Amino acid sequence: MFNIYSSIFIFAALGAVFVVAPFVISWLIAPRNPSQRKSSTYECGEAPVGSAWIQYNVRYYIFALIFLIFDVEVIFLFPWAVTLRSLGVLGLIEMFIFLAILALGLVYAWKKGALEWL
């Protein structure tokens, strides 16, 4: 049984090595000469003005999440359209239900004013 899963364990170990090794190597060979000037914020040669803690309106994040939802919808529509003939009527009904749920979410966001920038 170990013979069956050995290749999976080997690939997982190699993957972990490829992820951890660059961090370890950079930690070992990176120069460490901290100074006040090196630790300061760099903004294209300009001195930073104000605090870095700026509160953004939550609508920007909601707008981005709505975009992601419909972006994922498009990702699901393409494979469905390619395999529509093999899925039959049941696949068509399931996709209409999926699209209806997403449309209800869009209507809800629209009614709540999440799509308005002002």
N, C-alpha and C positions, 0 to 999 in steps of 0.2 A: 504494500500500500504506500510505503514511503517513496517507492520508485515513481508512482503516478504523480505525486505532489512535489517531488524534488525539483523539477524545473520551475514550478511556481515559486518555491522558496528561494531558489537561486536568483530568479529575476527580481523578486522583491528585495533581496539583499543587495543586488547590484543597483537597483533603483535607489535604495536608501544611501548607498555609498556615493552615487552620483549627486545626490542632493546634499549630503552632509560634507563631502570632501571639499568642495569649493569654499565653504564657510570656514572650515578648519584651516585650509591652506592660506586663505586671506588673513585670518587671525594670526597665523604664525609669521607671515612675511610682511605684513603691513607695518609701515613706520608709525611710531607713536610719539609725536612731538606736539602735544596739545598746547595751545596758547590762547589768550583772550581774543586775539584777532581771528584765529582759525575757528573759534567757537561762535563767533558772531554771525548773525543772520545776513545772508547775501541776497540782495534783491537787485540784480543787474547794475551793480556799482552804486546804487543809491542807498543812502542811509534809511533804515526802516522807520516808518512813521506810524505811530499808534500801536495798539496792541494787536497781537496775532489772533486773539480770541474774538472773532466777529460772529455775531448771531445771524444766520441766514433764515429767511422765511421758509417755513416747513412746506410751502406749496411747491418749491423747486424739487424737493425730494419726492413728493407725491406725484408730481408731473413725470419725474424720471421713472418712478415705479409703474405708472400707467403705461409709459412707453415700453418698458421691459415686458409687461404683460402682453401687449399686442405684438411685440417683437417675437416673443415665444410662440404666440399664436401662429404667426407666419411660418415659423420653423416647423410646427406640427402640420400645417396645411400642405406643404410640399410632398412629404412622403405619403400622406393620405391621398393626394391627387394622383400620385404615381401608381398606387396600389388599389385604386377605387374599383376597378373591374373585379378583382379577386375578393374584395370585401363585400360586395353586393349591396343590397338595400339596407341591411343592418348597419354597415359601415357609414352609409350616407345619413341615416337617422342619427347615429352616434355623433357624427360631425356637426349636424345641425343643432343637437343638444349642446355640444361644446361651444359652438358659436353663439347660441342663445345665452348661455351663462356669461360669456365674455361681453356680449352686448348689454346684458343687464348690469354688469359691473361698470361699463362705460356710461350708461344712462344714470346710474347712481352717482358716479363721479361728476358727471355734468350737472346734475341737480344740486349737488353739494357745493358747486363752484370751484372744484379742484382744477378745472381747465382754464381758469381765468388768471391772467398774470397780475392784474392790479389789486 
